[in-house]
Amino acid sequence: MTESESTGLDRLEVMARDALRHYGIGEEAGLKLLNISENATFLVNDPVSERATVLRVNRPGYHSRKAIESELAWIQALHDENVVHTAKVIPTTDNSLVAVGRHFDGEERHGVLFEWIPGTEPTQDRLISDFEELGAITARLHKHARTWKRPDWFTRFRWDYDTSIGQQGHWGHWQDGMGMGPSELAILTRLDSTLRERLAAFGTLDDRFGLVHADMRLANLLVDGPAVTVIDFDDCGLSWYMYDFGSSVSFIEDHPDVPEMLDSWVRGYRSQAPLSKEDEAEIPTFILLRRLLLVAWISSHSETDLAKEMGEEFTRVSCDLAEEYLMRFDRNRKGS
């Protein structure tokens, strides 16, 4: 860990400790960093209550307090209605679902406390079978989203063309991607244009577009025996329902088993909810939409370990995937 990273972690710990005061958790509690990417998550062991919890310290400038409360409202509804297993949100001593942690110099971060859920991420050696479970879970989330009456104050990001890969992209512009030369720009511009055209034709009617998790990767499942818990709703928002499969193969879109993973996911989905042939046929569009969005993410998060690991190679592979997709699109268009 570099000196600057150590200093940054020290700052986060100060704000985490301050946030914990709002839950009646004192300085004697153990605090262990679990993960730091967009947000920071800490394992909290409180010797007074003898309870383990997880504190999420939110990144600054991404979601408003109201947006975080909206995320938590959906999580709570899913938990209370037994739709899927989620980590219960723990309120502060004044019954708020969001705390504020402050640094000595005045910096503030929002914090959310969750119950500790035992379990591990699904292993990579069972990708195909695990995607059937993932499809079933996703279908249950979509069924709930279609009927749940959201609070009047509910506000979350919209993940449509404009706010994903268009000019209002939440994660920046894919044109700034690592290793973006003239040839890469040309092929990905063609992809962008085709995605825009197909998404416009697909439409945003309620049966296709609604509240989604938007980051339904296996990494966001915790498995403990037969129990599967869905975590990390931080990117949930309004998008196409089939975008959830696109997010499920984030960073592994070129994996040779993706077609079988998709078949498995569709089988699991249909075990819980209907899935039209039109929706299924358009899933490759959402895989490429997510991939191009991740090109933008890597550029705007170039300081992260994941972005450094992916680097320029991610853009090059994205061009290969774009070529395959565009060839398929052109064949289908000529055959129609």
C-alpha positions as CSV (number, residue, x, y, z in Angstrom):
1,M,0.0,0.0,0.0
2,T,1.4,3.4,-1.0
3,E,1.6,6.3,1.4
4,S,-1.3,8.1,-0.3
5,E,-3.5,4.9,-0.2
6,S,-2.7,4.5,3.5
7,T,-3.7,8.1,4.1
8,G,-6.9,7.6,2.1
9,L,-7.8,4.6,4.2
10,D,-7.1,6.4,7.4
11,R,-9.5,9.1,6.3
12,L,-12.2,6.5,5.5
13,E,-11.7,4.9,8.9
14,V,-12.2,8.3,10.6
15,M,-15.5,8.8,8.7
16,A,-16.5,5.2,9.3
17,R,-15.9,5.6,13.1
18,D,-17.9,8.8,13.1
19,A,-20.8,7.2,11.2
20,L,-20.9,4.3,13.7
21,R,-21.6,6.7,16.5
22,H,-25.1,7.1,15.0
23,Y,-25.7,3.4,15.6
24,G,-24.5,3.4,19.2
25,I,-21.3,1.6,18.3
26,G,-18.3,3.0,20.1
27,E,-14.5,3.2,19.5
28,E,-14.0,-0.3,21.1
29,A,-15.6,-1.9,18.0
30,G,-13.3,-3.7,15.6
31,L,-13.2,-2.3,12.1
32,K,-11.8,-4.3,9.2
33,L,-11.7,-3.2,5.6
34,L,-13.4,-5.8,3.4
35,N,-13.4,-4.0,0.1
36,I,-12.7,-0.7,-1.5
37,S,-13.7,0.1,-5.0
38,E,-16.4,2.7,-5.6
39,N,-17.5,2.5,-2.0
40,A,-15.7,1.2,1.0
41,T,-17.1,-1.6,3.1
42,F,-16.0,-2.5,6.6
43,L,-16.7,-5.5,8.8
44,V,-17.7,-4.1,12.2
45,N,-17.4,-6.3,15.3
46,D,-19.0,-4.7,18.3
47,P,-18.0,-6.3,21.6
48,V,-20.9,-4.6,23.4
49,S,-23.7,-6.0,21.3
50,E,-21.6,-9.1,20.3
51,R,-22.9,-8.5,16.8
52,A,-21.1,-8.4,13.5
53,T,-22.3,-5.9,10.9
54,V,-21.1,-4.4,7.6
55,L,-20.7,-0.6,7.2
56,R,-20.8,0.8,3.6
57,V,-19.1,4.2,3.3
58,N,-20.5,5.7,0.1
59,R,-18.3,7.3,-2.5
60,P,-18.8,11.1,-2.7
61,G,-20.7,12.8,-5.5
62,Y,-22.4,9.7,-6.9
63,H,-25.8,9.3,-5.2
64,S,-27.7,11.9,-3.2
65,R,-29.0,10.9,0.3
66,K,-32.5,10.6,-1.2
67,A,-31.2,8.2,-3.9
68,I,-29.5,6.1,-1.3
69,E,-32.7,6.0,0.7
70,S,-34.5,4.9,-2.5
71,E,-32.1,2.0,-2.9
72,L,-32.6,1.0,0.7
73,A,-36.4,1.2,0.3
74,W,-36.3,-1.4,-2.5
75,I,-33.9,-3.7,-0.5
76,Q,-36.2,-3.5,2.5
77,A,-39.2,-4.3,0.4
78,L,-37.5,-7.3,-1.2
79,H,-36.5,-8.5,2.3
80,D,-39.9,-7.9,3.9
81,E,-41.8,-9.6,1.0
82,N,-39.4,-12.6,0.9
83,V,-38.7,-12.0,-2.8
84,V,-35.0,-12.8,-2.5
85,H,-32.7,-13.0,0.4
86,T,-31.0,-9.6,1.0
87,A,-29.0,-8.1,3.8
88,K,-31.3,-6.3,6.3
89,V,-30.6,-2.6,6.6
90,I,-30.0,-1.6,10.2
91,P,-31.3,1.9,11.3
92,T,-29.5,4.4,13.3
93,T,-30.5,5.2,16.9
94,D,-32.8,7.9,15.6
95,N,-34.4,5.4,13.1
96,S,-32.7,6.8,10.0
97,L,-31.4,4.4,7.3
98,V,-28.5,6.6,6.3
99,A,-25.8,8.0,8.6
100,V,-23.3,10.7,8.0
101,G,-19.6,10.2,8.9
102,R,-17.4,13.3,9.2
103,H,-13.7,13.8,9.0
104,F,-11.9,16.3,11.2
105,D,-11.4,18.6,8.2
106,G,-15.2,18.7,7.4
107,E,-15.4,16.0,4.6
108,E,-18.6,14.0,4.9
109,R,-19.6,10.6,3.6
110,H,-22.9,8.8,3.7
111,G,-22.9,5.5,5.5
112,V,-25.3,2.5,5.6
113,L,-25.1,-0.4,8.1
114,F,-26.2,-3.9,7.0
115,E,-26.5,-7.1,8.9
116,W,-23.6,-9.5,8.4
117,I,-24.4,-12.3,6.0
118,P,-22.2,-15.4,6.0
119,G,-21.3,-16.8,2.6
120,T,-18.8,-16.7,-0.3
121,E,-18.9,-15.7,-3.9
122,P,-19.8,-18.5,-6.3
123,T,-16.8,-20.3,-7.7
124,Q,-15.7,-19.8,-11.3
125,D,-15.7,-23.6,-12.0
126,R,-19.6,-23.7,-11.9
127,L,-20.3,-20.7,-14.1
128,I,-22.9,-22.4,-16.3
129,S,-25.0,-24.0,-13.5
130,D,-24.7,-20.9,-11.3
131,F,-26.1,-18.8,-14.1
132,E,-29.4,-20.8,-13.9
133,E,-29.7,-19.8,-10.3
134,L,-28.8,-16.2,-11.2
135,G,-31.5,-16.2,-13.9
136,A,-34.1,-17.3,-11.4
137,I,-33.1,-14.7,-8.9
138,T,-33.2,-12.0,-11.6
139,A,-36.7,-13.0,-12.7
140,R,-37.9,-12.7,-9.1
141,L,-36.4,-9.2,-8.8
142,H,-38.1,-8.2,-12.1
143,K,-41.5,-9.6,-11.1
144,H,-41.3,-7.6,-7.9
145,A,-40.2,-4.4,-9.7
146,R,-43.1,-4.6,-12.1
147,T,-45.7,-4.6,-9.3
148,W,-44.0,-2.7,-6.5
149,K,-45.4,0.7,-5.8
150,R,-42.4,2.9,-5.4
151,P,-42.6,5.8,-2.9
152,D,-43.4,9.1,-4.4
153,W,-40.0,10.4,-3.4
154,F,-38.2,7.5,-5.0
155,T,-35.2,8.6,-7.2
156,R,-32.6,6.5,-8.9
157,F,-30.3,6.7,-11.9
158,R,-31.8,6.0,-15.3
159,W,-29.6,3.7,-17.4
160,D,-30.8,4.3,-20.9
161,Y,-28.7,5.0,-24.0
162,D,-28.1,8.7,-23.2
163,T,-27.1,8.1,-19.6
164,S,-25.1,4.9,-20.2
165,I,-23.0,5.5,-23.4
166,G,-24.4,8.8,-24.6
167,Q,-23.5,12.4,-23.8
168,Q,-24.9,12.1,-20.3
169,G,-23.1,8.9,-19.4
170,H,-22.9,8.4,-15.6
171,W,-19.4,6.8,-16.0
172,G,-18.0,9.2,-18.5
173,H,-17.4,8.7,-22.3
174,W,-16.3,5.5,-23.9
175,Q,-14.4,7.6,-26.5
176,D,-11.9,8.3,-23.8
177,G,-11.2,4.6,-23.3
178,M,-7.7,3.3,-22.7
179,G,-5.8,2.6,-26.0
180,M,-8.4,4.4,-28.1
181,G,-6.8,4.9,-31.5
182,P,-8.4,5.7,-34.8
183,S,-9.3,2.1,-35.7
184,E,-10.7,1.4,-32.2
185,L,-12.7,4.7,-32.4
186,A,-14.1,3.7,-35.8
187,I,-15.4,0.3,-34.9
188,L,-16.8,1.3,-31.5
189,T,-18.5,4.3,-33.1
190,R,-20.3,1.9,-35.5
191,L,-21.2,-0.2,-32.4
192,D,-22.5,2.9,-30.6
193,S,-24.7,3.9,-33.6
194,T,-26.1,0.4,-34.0
195,L,-26.8,0.1,-30.3
196,R,-28.7,3.4,-30.3
197,E,-30.7,2.3,-33.3
198,R,-31.6,-1.1,-31.8
199,L,-32.4,0.3,-28.4
200,A,-34.7,2.9,-29.9
201,A,-36.6,0.2,-31.9
202,F,-36.8,-2.1,-28.8
203,G,-38.4,0.7,-26.8
204,T,-38.9,1.5,-23.1
205,L,-42.5,0.3,-22.5
206,D,-43.2,-0.9,-19.0
207,D,-42.9,-4.6,-19.9
208,R,-39.3,-4.1,-21.0
209,F,-38.0,-1.2,-18.9
210,G,-38.2,-0.7,-15.2
211,L,-36.3,-1.0,-11.9
212,V,-33.3,-3.3,-12.1
213,H,-30.3,-4.3,-10.0
214,A,-27.9,-3.2,-12.8
215,D,-24.9,-5.1,-11.5
216,M,-26.1,-8.7,-11.3
217,R,-22.7,-10.4,-11.3
218,L,-22.0,-13.6,-9.5
219,A,-19.7,-11.5,-7.4
220,N,-22.8,-9.9,-5.9
221,L,-24.2,-13.1,-4.6
222,L,-23.2,-14.7,-1.3
223,V,-23.7,-18.5,-1.1
224,D,-23.9,-20.3,2.2
225,G,-25.1,-23.8,1.6
226,P,-28.5,-23.6,0.0
227,A,-29.0,-19.9,1.0
228,V,-28.2,-17.3,-1.7
229,T,-28.1,-13.6,-0.8
230,V,-28.2,-10.7,-3.3
231,I,-26.0,-7.8,-2.3
232,D,-24.7,-4.5,-3.7
233,F,-27.7,-2.6,-5.1
234,D,-25.6,0.6,-5.3
235,D,-26.2,0.9,-9.1
236,C,-29.8,-0.1,-9.1
237,G,-32.0,2.1,-11.3
238,L,-34.3,2.3,-14.2
239,S,-33.2,0.4,-17.3
240,W,-34.1,-2.4,-19.6
241,Y,-34.8,-5.6,-17.7
242,M,-32.5,-7.6,-20.0
243,Y,-29.7,-5.2,-19.1
244,D,-29.4,-7.3,-16.0
245,F,-27.9,-10.1,-18.1
246,G,-25.5,-7.8,-19.7
247,S,-24.3,-6.8,-16.3
248,S,-24.0,-10.4,-15.3
249,V,-21.2,-11.0,-17.7
250,S,-19.3,-7.8,-16.9
251,F,-15.6,-8.2,-17.8
252,I,-16.1,-11.8,-19.1
253,E,-18.1,-11.0,-22.2
254,D,-15.5,-12.8,-24.3
255,H,-15.6,-16.0,-22.2
256,P,-16.1,-19.0,-24.5
257,D,-19.0,-20.3,-22.3
258,V,-21.1,-17.1,-22.5
259,P,-23.6,-18.7,-24.9
260,E,-24.1,-21.7,-22.5
261,M,-24.2,-19.3,-19.6
262,L,-27.0,-17.4,-21.4
263,D,-28.9,-20.5,-22.1
264,S,-28.7,-21.5,-18.5
265,W,-29.7,-18.0,-17.3
266,V,-32.7,-18.0,-19.6
267,R,-33.8,-21.4,-18.4
268,G,-33.6,-20.2,-14.8
269,Y,-35.4,-17.0,-15.6
270,R,-38.3,-18.9,-17.3
271,S,-38.6,-21.1,-14.2
272,Q,-39.8,-18.0,-12.4
273,A,-41.3,-15.6,-14.9
274,P,-42.2,-15.4,-18.6
275,L,-39.5,-14.2,-21.1
276,S,-40.5,-13.4,-24.6
277,K,-38.5,-14.6,-27.6
278,E,-38.1,-10.9,-28.6
279,D,-36.5,-10.1,-25.3
280,E,-34.2,-13.1,-25.4
281,A,-33.2,-12.3,-29.0
282,E,-32.1,-8.8,-27.9
283,I,-29.9,-9.8,-25.0
284,P,-26.6,-9.6,-27.2
285,T,-27.4,-5.9,-27.5
286,F,-27.4,-5.4,-23.8
287,I,-24.1,-7.4,-23.5
288,L,-22.5,-4.9,-25.8
289,L,-24.2,-1.9,-24.2
290,R,-22.7,-2.9,-20.9
291,R,-19.3,-3.6,-22.5
292,L,-19.1,-0.2,-24.0
293,L,-20.2,1.3,-20.7
294,L,-17.3,-0.5,-19.0
295,V,-14.9,1.0,-21.5
296,A,-16.0,4.3,-20.2
297,W,-15.8,3.1,-16.6
298,I,-12.2,1.9,-17.0
299,S,-11.3,5.3,-18.4
300,S,-13.0,7.3,-15.6
301,H,-11.6,5.0,-12.9
302,S,-8.1,4.5,-14.3
303,E,-6.6,4.8,-10.8
304,T,-8.3,1.6,-9.6
305,D,-6.6,-1.8,-9.6
306,L,-9.3,-3.3,-11.8
307,A,-8.9,-0.6,-14.4
308,K,-5.2,-1.0,-14.4
309,E,-5.6,-4.8,-14.7
310,M,-8.0,-4.4,-17.7
311,G,-6.1,-1.6,-19.4
312,E,-5.8,-1.2,-23.2
313,E,-6.5,-4.9,-23.7
314,F,-10.1,-4.4,-22.6
315,T,-10.6,-1.9,-25.4
316,R,-9.0,-4.2,-28.0
317,V,-11.2,-7.1,-27.0
318,S,-14.2,-4.8,-27.0
319,C,-13.5,-4.1,-30.6
320,D,-13.4,-7.8,-31.4
321,L,-16.7,-8.3,-29.7
322,A,-18.1,-5.3,-31.6
323,E,-17.1,-6.8,-34.9
324,E,-18.8,-10.1,-34.1
325,Y,-22.0,-8.3,-33.0
326,L,-22.1,-6.0,-36.0
327,M,-21.6,-8.9,-38.4
328,R,-24.5,-10.7,-36.8
329,F,-26.6,-7.5,-37.0
330,D,-25.7,-7.0,-40.7
331,R,-26.6,-10.6,-41.5
332,N,-29.9,-10.4,-39.8
333,R,-30.7,-7.1,-41.5
334,K,-29.9,-8.5,-44.9
335,G,-31.9,-11.6,-44.3
336,S,-35.0,-9.6,-43.2
